[in-house]
């Protein structure tokens, strides 16, 4: 059982910021507002939300709409290519890498994480593991391996043959993790 601590959060945040991501912490009650604030400050006018029970219960879509942000929760694949923002829940985090881990079969969650210019990934504090190797222990212990497991560490980046670094070619240009304190 993971005991989420301030130290673990700070390590996760520091390592995510070292690869040009940003990180905020919220309670379930303030989650929707925290996400709306991220997109409002960045000037993002429209967002796809791959709703999960946590995001629904926290009222994320309603908070985005209340902030004047066009919000799509249905037909994600129709809107993901043009919507500037995307939100989904991630199942795990790795503090030593500042990495979020998606581990479900839902195509909408993967779509918003890769097609949005600005991706906000939500991860519960209790699911943040200290080290990379801990993640594989968790995966090995799952009753059934998900059809997709993705590791998300900062905005998308690549370099061509001449080692010219480019951000956002195969995914978001900007990324924020919102760590939710468990109740």
N, C-alpha and C positions, 0 to 999 in steps of 0.2 A: 504494500500500500504506500502510495506516494504521499508524503506530508509536504504540501506546497508551502514554501517559505519565502520571505522577502529576499533572502540571499539567492534562491533559485530563480526568482523572477528577475532580479538584477543581472544575474549571469546570462539568462536568456536574452534580455533586452540589450545588454552590452554586445553580445555576439551577433545579434541581428543588426544592430546599428553599425557594426564594423563592416557589414556588407551592404550598406546603404539602405537598409530597411528601417522602419520606425516601429515603436512599440508603445502601447498605452495599456493601462490596467483599468478594469471596470468591474462593478458588481453586476449581477443579472438585472437588477432594477435600473441601472444606468447604462446598460449595454447599447440600447437603441440610440440614446442621445450621444454616446461616445462615438459611435460609427457615423451618425449624421454630422457631428462636428468635424470629423476627419474629412469627409467628402465636401462639406460646406467650405472649410478653410482652403481646400484644394481647388475649389471652383468646379466640382464635378456635377453636371446637371442631371445625369441619368445613371441608374444603377440596376443591375440584375442581382436578385437575392435568391440563392438556392436555399429555400427555407428548410430548416430542421426543427424538431420539437423545441430545442433551446432558443433558436432565433424567433420562432413564433411566440413562445411564452414570454420572451423579453420584449416583444412588440417592435422588432427591428424595422420591418417594412412600414409600419405606421409612423415610427419616429422619422424615417427618411421622407415619407410623404408630408408629414407635418413641417419638415424643414424646407419644403418646396422642391424636393428632388423627385424627378420622375422615377418610379420604382416598378420593376417588372418581377413578378414572382411566378408567373406562368409562361410557358412557351419560351424558356430561357434561350434555347438555340436560335430562335428567330430574332432575338434582341441582342444577344451577346456580342455580335460582331460590331455593332454600332454604339452600344451603351458604353460610356467611358469608365464606369465603375462596376465592381463585382464584389459580392460578399458571400462567403460560405464558411461552414464550420469545419475545423480540422480535428482529427481524433487524438492527436498527440503532439507534443513539442519536445525538442531536445535542447536543453539549456546550453550545453557546451558548443553547439553549432548555431544557436539562434534559428533553429529549423522547425517548421511546422510539418506535420505528416498527415496526409490524407490517406485514409484506409477504408474506403467504402466503394460500392459499385455504382453509385449515383453519378450519371454522366453530367448532370447540371452542376454539381459541385466542382468537377474537374474543369468544365467549360468556363465558369466564371473565374477560376483561378489562373487560367492560361490566356483567355481572350481579352480580358479587361486591361485597359491602360493603367488603372489604379485598382489594385486588389487589396481588400481587407479580409484577412483570415482571422477567424475567431477560434480560440483554443482555451479549454478549461484549465485552470491552474493545476488541478489535481492530476491532469494527464501529462504534465511536463516532466520528463525524465531528465536525470542529470547528464547522462552520457550516451553517446552513439550506440555503444554495445548494448546498453539497456533496452534500446528499441528493438533489437533483434531477439532478445529474450522475450519481450512482450509478444512480438509477432509469432514466434515459435510456439507460444502458449495459447494462441487463439484457437478456438474450436474449429473454425473454418477460415482460411486465408481469403481476404477480399480479392476480387478480380483486378483491382487496381490499388497500388500503393505508390504515392508520390511524395517526395521530399522537397519542400519549398524553403529555400534559403535565400531571402532577399529578392530584389527585382531580377528579372531574367537578364542574363548577360552571356555574351559569346565573344570570341576573337577569331578573326580570319587568319590566313596563313602568315600574314605579316604581323600578327599579334596586336592588331588594332581592336581595342575593346569597344563593344557596342552594347548598350543596355536596351532591353525591350524588344529584341528581335523575335524571340520564341515565347514571349509571355509579357507580364506587366512591366511597365516602366517604373512604377512606384508601388511599394508594398508596405502595408501596416499590419502588424499583429495586434489583436486586442485580446489580452489575457483576462479571462473572467474568473473572479474569485468564486470558488464554490461556496454554497451556503452551508 
